[in-house]
Structure formats: structure tokens, C-alpha cells
Amino acid sequence: MGHAPENTIASFQRAIELECDEVETDVWISPDGRLLVSHDRPGRHTVPTLDEVLDFCRGRVAVNVELKCEAAGPGARQAGVFVARYLARRGDPDVYLSSFWLSALEGAREAVPTAPLAYVIALPTERDSLLDAAPE
């Protein structure tokens, strides 16, 4: 994001020019079911869709799709299911889903057992409590 506005095609192009191996993008589910790329909840401003970003990056750079949502719980779980199924249908290589919401990742795992997932944590976090709570 230091070279171009984050979550824009220009930022992904710059990452490719800098020979990055991977980019991270934030995705929100709009009320009408579209997947929109924005760090904060998208408003009226124009933002790329996840399709546009994945089409642009395909074969050029791996993509970490970080799922954003308002809060943990049933909504996050449902969002995880929705996005995991979407990514599975696309079948893009080198794309995985991440989230700060464990419930989103649990929903994703239930919907698509083979989906590559990553749990994002903010420090300071009690490492041992995370490991104790992690499903086997």
C-alpha cells in the first residue's frame, strides 16, 4: 500500500512489478451478494470486485483473500461459507481465504473441506489459548 492505494488494481500491478510472490486483499459481501474489495466496508465509492482482482492476478501472483465482516458469530460463519464456495467454484490456483474471525474459517472449512485457510491474529494474543481453542 506504500506504492499505490491499497486494494486497487494499481496496487496489485505495483506488487507484481516489485516481484512480490503474494498479495493480500480485503473482501466484503455487499447486500446484493457481490464480493467487493476494500479495506473498510465499501460505501458509494467505486471499488473492484473480487472477480476483477482474481482475474488480474491469476497466474501472476498468489492472492490471500482476507474476509471482512462486521462481527464474529453466525454472520461471519455464513460469510465464510459463501466466500469459500465462491473460491472453490472459481478454482484459481494460489488463492486462499483468511480471516480474523475463527467462525468464518469454521464455516469455510465445513462448506469446502479442502479449502486452503489462514487464521489472522493481532498481537498481543495469548498463543497458548489459541492453540487450546483450535479444532484438531
N, C-alpha and C positions, 0 to 999 in steps of 0.2 A: 504494500500500500504506500510505501515511501516514494514510488516512482510514478504512480498513477492512482486515481481514485479507486478505492477497494471495491471488489465485486462488480467490476466493469470489464467488458471485453478488452479495453485498453490495458487494464492491469494484468489480465491473463496473457495478452500479447507480449507485454514487457517481461513477464516472468519467463516466457518461452525464449525471448531474445537473450535473457540473462542465463539461459541454460539451466533453469530450475528443473528438478525432477518431478515436482508435485506442486499443485496449488490447492488452496483451501477456499471454499466459497460457502456462503451462508444461504440457506433456503427457507422460505416461509410458504405456507399453504394459504393462498388467498381465499376469501369467502366463496368464490366461484370455482375453487378446486385447481386453479393454476399454481404451478410452482415458480415462485418469484425469487430472484437473487438480490439480496440486500442484507446489510449488517443489522439494521433496525427494521422493525415492522414496516413494510412498504406502504407509503402513503399514495398521494396522487402523482408523484414524480414517476417518470418512466424508468423502469429497471429491466434488465434482461430476464428472460425466462431461463429455467434450468435447462430446457432443451437447447436453447441458443448457446449456453455456456458449454454444455457437454458436446454439442456438435462441433464447436470451435476447438475444444481441447482434445477431442478424440484422436488418438494416435500420436499426439504431440507431447502430452504431459499428463501425469496421473492427477486425479481430482478427489479431494477429500470434501464430501458434501456434508456440511455441518447443519443439522436440522435445528431450526429455531422455532420456538413456540412460547406461548405466554406463561405456562406453568407446568409443573410435573403433574402426574395423575392420568386419569382416563384420556384427556385431550392429547397429552404427549404420547401416550401409548398408541392412540389411533393415528396420530401423525406419523409415528414410526412405521406402522403397518402400511399406510398409504405410500410413503416415500420408498420404503423397501420394495414394495410391489412394483412401483414405477421403475426403479432402477433395474430390477430383475427383468422386466419386460424390455427395457432398452438393451440390456446385455452389453453395456460398454465395458471394455477391458480397463483395468487400472482405475476403477471408481469404487469408493467405499463410503459408507454412511457413518457419521459421528454425531454425538450429541452430549450436552451436559446433563441431559435427562435420562437416567437409567431406565425409566419406564418406557421411553421412546425406543430405546435399543431392545428392551424386552419384547415390545410389540413387533419390532422389525424381525427379531430372531424367530418369533412364533410364526410370522407370515412367510418368511423366506429363510429357512434354517441354514442355508449355505451363504447367506449374505455376509460379506466382509464388513465388520463393525469396529468402531473405536469409541471408547468412553473418554470424554474430555473432562478434565478436572481443573479446578482453580486452586492454587495454593494459597494459604496453608490448608492442607487436608490431612486428616489422620489416615495414613496409609493402611495401618492395620485394620481400622474399622471398615475401610473399603474392601479389603481382602476378605474380611469376615462376612460381609454382606453379599459378596459376589456369588452368583449361582455357579455351580460346578459344571 
